């Protein structure tokens, strides 16, 4: 099953959009910089890892003489330190450790190798002079996909297959629900947590449970199109995540959030050669292209398309702040008072779900 899935996902597509970021200092290999990537899933997942490997390929095309390598399916355990040390022994001087759970192990390795640059996935638990983290305000895209879901549902029941209940995933679920209810206050969002990033059967089973509960749109924060495929097989709508998953279920795919890492990775590596970098916890967004939106299904009405486009412009310009009060939690308690806009720091402490979401609290 796992190998068959991997082969089946290798042909997923991804868009690459320009972004900017300064980056760490590093040494060069004989022919150019040596850059390593460590992946939590297989390259063929068609989602998170696939998008990061697209960035590696983009780097190889845009930085003369660069040497790249990767190891896939590395768990969020001490195994990552072993892989990092192996890369360092082979002369790699920039390492992208592309999973949130790698951070603590990476910090320990980084302390012993101050001349190696490490880039992890935020939010940062801890930084060091040679360690940075990157992520994006994915919740901006989630809000837009929520608008589409809220307009396209007929049952007013929307399912969300979520991975781990870390703050950034919770923020995405909440933003999606706020997008849904901004256009359809009668709709509810049912969330199921899988506790995994890459587990196609479990993701599909979770989606099926939501379909059985009456959902006619299935959204997701998972690394594969499994939830989308479950929706397609049931004749319902699906919303993708991580990459453009339209080709896996073109009739069911409404839209989805996407990541674009290539230009960002290029800037990091190029700046590493001139030491033009300072350690930071960096967040891309819709405006700089790190976060994107997949194509809209032809079935989405023109009026909805126009609404999504207008809200996207409003988010990019700062006119629309998604997490502005009053915001209530599942019990109806006001968590964000009227007139207050949550800061990035506050968003990164999300441990509660907004009103209109049904399912277990991430606590």
VOSEZA-87732 format. One line per 2 residues: number of its first residue (from 1); their letters; for each residue x, y, z of C-alpha. Coordinates in Angstrom, 3 decimals, padded with zeros to 6 digits, always signed. Each point is the difference from the previous one (the first is absolute). Example, Ala and Ser with C-alpha at 12.3 -4.5 7.8 and 13.67 -1.06 7.14 Angstrom:
% VOSEZA-87732
1 = AS = +012.300 -004.500 +007.800 ~ +001.370 +003.440 -000.660
% end
This chain:
% VOSEZA-87732
1 = XX = +000.000 +000.000 +000.000 ~ +002.724 +002.445 +001.009
3 = XX = +002.196 -000.661 -003.058 ~ -002.994 +000.079 -002.321
5 = XX = -001.048 +003.330 +001.438 ~ +003.506 +001.384 -000.393
7 = XX = +000.129 -000.938 -003.674 ~ -003.439 +001.406 -000.581
9 = XX = +000.830 +003.417 +001.402 ~ +003.268 +000.779 -001.814
11 = XX = -001.692 +001.985 -002.763 ~ -001.733 +002.642 +002.125
13 = XX = +000.450 +003.595 -001.148 ~ +000.992 +003.120 +001.920
15 = XX = +000.182 +003.720 -000.801 ~ +003.051 +002.068 +000.937
17 = XX = -000.500 +003.638 +000.995 ~ +002.698 +002.596 +000.868
19 = XX = +000.648 +000.857 +003.659 ~ +002.812 +001.673 +001.933
21 = XX = +001.990 -000.831 +003.130 ~ +003.574 +000.525 +001.174
23 = XX = +001.857 -003.138 +001.109 ~ +002.893 -001.670 +001.862
25 = XX = +003.703 -000.190 -000.640 ~ +001.553 -003.243 -001.275
27 = XX = +003.051 -001.482 -001.697 ~ +000.198 -001.176 -003.602
29 = XX = +000.661 -003.442 -001.340 ~ +002.536 -000.587 -002.769
31 = XX = -002.512 +000.861 -002.732 ~ -002.322 +002.244 +001.997
33 = XX = -002.078 -000.034 +003.179 ~ -001.051 -003.409 +001.293
35 = XX = -003.596 +000.072 +001.178 ~ -001.866 -002.848 +001.692
37 = XX = -003.717 -000.550 +000.584 ~ -001.608 -002.256 +002.599
39 = XX = -003.621 -000.999 -000.610 ~ -002.590 -001.375 +002.423
41 = XX = -001.886 -001.855 -002.751 ~ +000.711 -001.514 -003.402
43 = XX = +000.675 +002.301 -002.941 ~ -003.025 -001.532 -001.696
45 = XX = -002.496 +001.142 +002.650 ~ -001.335 +002.641 -002.448
47 = XX = -000.105 +002.511 +002.832 ~ +002.407 +001.479 +002.551
49 = XX = +003.076 -002.083 -000.812 ~ -000.673 +000.139 -003.731
51 = XX = -000.065 +003.802 +000.166 ~ +003.288 +000.075 +001.902
53 = XX = +001.628 -002.260 -002.554 ~ -001.259 +002.317 -002.722
55 = XX = +001.924 +002.718 +001.851 ~ +003.127 -002.171 -000.049
57 = XX = -000.395 -000.463 -003.749 ~ -000.609 +003.713 -000.447
59 = XX = +003.221 +000.696 +001.909 ~ +001.959 -002.338 -002.268
61 = XX = -001.281 +001.922 -003.025 ~ +000.680 +003.497 +001.338
63 = XX = +003.269 -000.186 +001.954 ~ +003.007 -000.886 -002.189
65 = XX = +002.109 -002.830 +001.344 ~ -002.267 -000.788 +002.936
67 = XX = +000.045 -003.600 +001.239 ~ -003.164 -001.308 +001.621
69 = XX = -001.001 -003.192 +001.752 ~ -002.929 -001.193 +002.093
71 = XX = -001.235 -002.742 +002.300 ~ -003.735 -000.694 +000.081
73 = XX = -002.327 -001.502 +002.616 ~ +002.107 +000.985 +003.015
75 = XX = -002.143 -000.146 +003.172 ~ -000.161 +002.857 +002.496
77 = XX = +002.364 -001.801 +002.353 ~ +003.733 -000.124 +000.731
79 = XX = +000.376 -001.531 -003.476 ~ +000.102 +003.529 -001.375
81 = XX = +003.200 +000.733 +001.948 ~ +001.598 -003.102 -001.488
83 = XX = -000.935 +001.102 -003.510 ~ +001.240 +003.555 +000.614
85 = XX = +003.326 -001.214 +001.352 ~ +000.400 -002.247 -003.026
87 = XX = -000.557 +002.945 -002.342 ~ +002.497 +002.112 +001.934
89 = XX = +002.610 -002.754 -000.228 ~ -000.471 +000.100 -003.780
91 = XX = +000.679 +003.731 -000.159 ~ -003.525 +001.424 -000.202
93 = XX = -000.101 +003.487 +001.446 ~ -003.706 +000.937 -000.335
95 = XX = -002.653 -002.388 +001.311 ~ -003.733 +000.452 -000.383
97 = XX = -001.706 -002.111 +002.684 ~ -003.565 +000.220 -001.293
99 = XX = -002.188 -001.163 +002.888 ~ -001.134 +001.832 +003.113
101 = XX = +000.904 -002.940 +002.239 ~ +003.661 +000.075 -001.086
103 = XX = +000.752 +003.207 +001.884 ~ +001.342 -001.190 +003.356
105 = XX = +002.279 -002.579 -001.621 ~ +001.234 +002.565 -002.519
107 = XX = +000.881 +002.519 +002.711 ~ +002.199 -002.599 +001.720
109 = XX = +001.832 -000.805 -003.230 ~ +000.336 +003.687 -000.895
111 = XX = +001.739 +000.798 +003.279 ~ +002.738 -002.476 -000.859
113 = XX = +000.354 +001.304 -003.572 ~ -000.108 +003.817 +000.082
115 = XX = +001.277 +000.312 -003.587 ~ -002.959 -001.913 -001.427
117 = XX = -003.256 +001.814 -000.746 ~ -003.265 -001.679 +000.983
119 = XX = -003.490 +001.017 -001.148 ~ -002.908 -001.627 +001.806
121 = XX = -003.770 +000.344 -000.051 ~ -001.692 +002.492 +002.312
123 = XX = -001.407 +001.057 +002.271 ~ +003.391 +000.132 +001.668
125 = XX = +000.339 -001.794 +003.291 ~ +003.553 +001.274 +000.315
127 = XX = +002.430 +001.736 -002.334 ~ +003.804 +000.153 -000.106
129 = XX = +002.524 +002.167 -001.894 ~ +000.134 -002.615 -002.776
131 = XX = -003.627 -001.149 +000.172 ~ -003.015 +001.632 -001.616
133 = XX = -003.566 -001.159 -000.555 ~ -002.444 +000.680 -002.816
135 = XX = -003.719 -000.465 -000.356 ~ -002.912 +001.982 -001.390
137 = XX = -003.286 +001.564 +000.983 ~ -001.883 -002.893 -001.512
139 = XX = -003.118 +001.152 +001.799 ~ -000.294 +002.804 -002.577
141 = XX = -000.566 -002.572 -002.731 ~ -002.172 -002.156 +002.250
143 = XX = -002.384 +002.924 +000.533 ~ -000.466 +000.363 -003.758
145 = XX = -000.633 -003.713 -000.473 ~ -002.552 +000.251 +002.799
147 = XX = -001.915 +002.605 -001.979 ~ -000.172 -002.413 -002.936
149 = XX = -001.104 -002.870 +002.239 ~ -002.636 +002.119 +001.697
151 = XX = -001.478 +001.010 -003.333 ~ +000.086 -003.469 -001.571
153 = XX = -001.404 -002.108 +002.841 ~ -003.657 -000.969 -000.181
155 = XX = -000.087 -002.069 +003.176 ~ +001.582 +002.788 +002.102
157 = XX = +002.314 -002.676 +001.386 ~ +003.673 +000.243 -000.966
159 = XX = +002.673 -002.476 +001.080 ~ +003.630 +000.795 +000.788
161 = XX = +002.629 -002.750 +000.241 ~ +002.779 +001.516 +002.131
163 = XX = +003.453 -001.348 +000.790 ~ +001.681 +000.830 +003.325
165 = XX = -001.641 +002.571 +002.297 ~ +002.987 +002.358 +000.034
167 = XX = -000.770 +003.708 +000.075 ~ +000.535 +000.653 -003.717
169 = XX = -002.384 -002.796 -000.989 ~ -002.572 +001.199 +002.540
171 = XX = +000.297 +003.524 -001.425 ~ -000.734 -001.409 -003.443
173 = XX = -003.095 -001.876 +001.178 ~ -001.265 +003.129 +001.742
175 = XX = +000.656 +002.241 -002.995 ~ -001.769 -002.473 -002.275
177 = XX = -003.042 -000.034 +002.287 ~ -000.032 +003.813 +000.154
179 = XX = +000.097 +000.103 -003.793 ~ -002.880 -002.470 -000.196
181 = XX = -002.156 +001.885 +002.478 ~ +000.778 +003.406 -001.497
183 = XX = -002.166 -001.011 -002.972 ~ -002.164 -002.716 +001.559
185 = XX = -000.683 +000.469 +003.742 ~ -002.193 -003.115 +000.030
187 = XX = +002.837 -002.330 -000.989 ~ +002.034 -002.008 +002.468
189 = XX = +003.463 -001.484 -000.370 ~ +000.645 -003.462 +001.416
191 = XX = +003.692 -000.703 +000.685 ~ +001.724 -003.364 +000.450
193 = XX = +003.642 -000.229 +001.117 ~ +002.098 -002.822 -001.454
195 = XX = +003.189 +000.631 +002.005 ~ +002.033 -000.606 -003.171
197 = XX = +001.540 +001.938 -002.873 ~ +000.224 -002.897 -002.441
199 = XX = -002.352 -002.932 +000.347 ~ -002.203 -000.348 -003.117
201 = XX = -002.326 -002.738 +001.346 ~ -000.560 +001.817 +003.295
203 = XX = -000.648 +003.326 -001.758 ~ -002.501 -001.616 -002.342
205 = XX = -001.738 -001.763 +002.879 ~ -000.294 +003.302 +001.882
207 = XX = -001.513 +001.651 -003.056 ~ -002.460 -002.858 -000.394
209 = XX = -001.128 +000.413 +003.606 ~ -000.779 +003.654 -000.733
211 = XX = -001.872 -000.913 -003.177 ~ -001.987 -002.524 +001.993
213 = XX = -000.828 +002.817 +002.445 ~ -001.608 +001.981 -002.814
215 = XX = +002.824 +002.168 -001.332 ~ -000.218 +000.890 -003.686
217 = XX = +003.313 +001.890 -000.104 ~ +003.240 -001.473 +001.385
219 = XX = +002.956 +002.260 +000.792 ~ +003.355 -001.120 +001.356
221 = XX = +003.385 +000.760 +001.493 ~ +001.803 -003.197 -001.005
223 = XX = +002.924 -000.840 -002.243 ~ -001.866 -002.109 -002.569
225 = XX = -003.183 +000.291 -002.107 ~ -001.650 -002.890 +001.867
227 = XX = -002.760 +002.117 +001.551 ~ -000.690 +001.605 -003.374
229 = XX = -000.191 -003.426 -001.626 ~ -002.487 -001.188 +002.615
231 = XX = -002.205 +003.004 -000.791 ~ +000.270 -000.668 -003.731
233 = XX = -000.975 -003.647 +000.393 ~ -003.073 +001.073 +001.959
235 = XX = -000.987 +002.547 -002.647 ~ +000.683 +002.914 +002.349
237 = XX = +002.268 +003.045 -000.097 ~ +003.582 +000.061 +001.287
239 = XX = +002.525 +002.684 +000.895 ~ +003.702 -000.790 -000.316
241 = XX = +003.025 +000.988 +002.049 ~ +003.771 +000.452 -000.372
243 = XX = +000.103 -000.248 -003.816 ~ -002.344 +000.371 -002.957
245 = XX = -001.887 -003.294 +000.282 ~ -002.484 +000.743 -002.782
247 = XX = +001.265 -002.699 -002.327 ~ -000.786 -002.787 +002.465
249 = XX = -003.734 +000.765 +000.029 ~ -000.723 +002.805 -002.492
251 = XX = -003.780 -000.262 +000.272 ~ -000.012 +000.041 +003.815
253 = XX = +002.831 +002.459 +000.650 ~ -001.436 +003.417 +000.903
255 = XX = +003.341 +001.691 +000.782 ~ +002.685 -000.318 +002.679
257 = XX = +002.942 +001.601 +001.731 ~ +003.484 -000.391 -001.458
259 = XX = +003.613 +000.575 +001.021 ~ +002.779 +001.451 -002.166
261 = XX = +003.498 -000.358 +001.484 ~ +002.341 +000.112 -003.013
263 = XX = +000.848 +003.715 -000.291 ~ +000.264 +000.250 +003.779
265 = XX = +002.458 -002.891 +000.155 ~ +002.020 +001.556 -002.819
267 = XX = +000.310 +003.283 +001.894 ~ +001.026 -001.787 +003.174
269 = XX = +002.751 -001.955 -001.719 ~ +001.282 +002.956 -002.016
271 = XX = +000.085 +002.224 +003.068 ~ +001.803 -002.743 +001.928
273 = XX = +003.043 +000.551 -002.186 ~ +000.226 +003.663 +000.974
275 = XX = -001.045 -000.482 +003.641 ~ -002.893 +002.409 -000.588
277 = XX = -002.243 -001.577 +002.570 ~ -001.282 +000.225 +003.553
279 = XX = -001.738 -002.786 +001.886 ~ -003.769 +000.431 -000.111
281 = XX = -003.407 -001.679 +000.120 ~ -001.281 +000.979 -003.448
283 = XX = -003.619 -000.091 -001.217 ~ -000.913 +000.360 -003.658
285 = XX = -003.515 +000.862 -001.101 ~ -002.354 +000.486 -002.929
287 = XX = +001.664 +003.265 -000.942 ~ +003.533 -001.385 -000.364
289 = XX = -001.174 -003.246 -001.589 ~ +001.135 -002.528 +002.598
291 = XX = -003.708 -000.719 +000.576 ~ -002.230 -000.376 -003.025
293 = XX = -003.412 -001.086 -001.177 ~ -000.651 -002.819 -002.451
295 = XX = -002.213 +000.414 -003.072 ~ -003.729 +000.348 +000.534
297 = XX = -002.332 -002.679 -001.306 ~ -002.004 +001.152 -003.054
299 = XX = -003.139 -000.710 +002.032 ~ +000.802 +002.836 +002.403
301 = XX = -002.297 +002.904 -001.012 ~ +001.473 +003.218 -001.340
303 = XX = -001.329 +001.959 +002.974 ~ +001.864 -002.296 +002.408
305 = XX = +003.184 +000.278 -002.062 ~ -000.262 +003.774 +000.179
307 = XX = -000.550 -000.132 +003.754 ~ +003.064 -002.210 +000.510
309 = XX = +002.110 +002.315 -002.162 ~ -001.162 +003.064 +001.922
311 = XX = +000.682 -001.599 +003.387 ~ +003.418 -001.136 -001.204
313 = XX = +000.880 +003.574 -000.953 ~ -001.295 +001.212 +003.356
315 = XX = +002.176 -002.506 +001.889 ~ +003.061 +000.829 -002.070
317 = XX = -000.449 +003.734 +000.573 ~ -000.641 -000.394 +003.728
319 = XX = -003.578 +001.288 -000.259 ~ -001.325 -003.361 +001.166
321 = XX = +001.426 -001.544 +003.163 ~ -001.530 -003.444 +000.407
323 = XX = +000.331 -000.353 +003.755 ~ -001.709 +003.206 +001.091
325 = XX = -002.508 -000.070 +002.837 ~ -002.496 -000.679 +001.149
327 = XX = +000.982 -003.673 -000.290 ~ -001.687 -002.677 +002.098
329 = XX = +001.121 -003.530 +000.742 ~ -002.082 -003.164 -000.300
331 = XX = -001.753 +000.705 +003.315 ~ -001.023 +003.504 -001.068
333 = XX = +002.542 +001.702 +002.264 ~ +001.559 +003.166 -001.432
335 = XX = +003.717 -000.690 -000.460 ~ +000.889 +003.023 -002.118
337 = XX = -001.870 +003.198 +000.887 ~ -001.560 +002.270 -002.578
339 = XX = +002.511 +002.276 -001.669 ~ +003.051 -002.078 +000.937
341 = XX = +002.059 -001.641 -002.750 ~ +002.075 -002.974 +001.058
343 = XX = +003.739 +000.468 -000.435 ~ +002.157 -002.667 -001.607
345 = XX = +001.220 -000.914 +003.481 ~ -003.594 -000.503 +001.161
347 = XX = -000.903 -002.024 -003.090 ~ +002.924 -002.295 +000.738
349 = XX = -001.503 -000.853 +003.396 ~ -003.347 -001.223 -001.372
351 = XX = -001.232 -002.892 +002.155 ~ -003.729 +000.497 -000.519
353 = XX = -002.471 -000.299 -002.859 ~ -002.342 +002.758 -001.125
355 = XX = -003.770 -000.015 +000.190 ~ -001.509 -002.076 -002.781
357 = XX = +002.637 -002.758 +000.178 ~ -001.117 -003.373 +001.317
359 = XX = +002.592 -002.453 +001.192 ~ +002.528 -000.563 +002.727
361 = XX = +001.876 +003.051 +001.241 ~ +003.737 -000.215 -000.681
363 = X = +000.674 +000.282 +003.735
% end
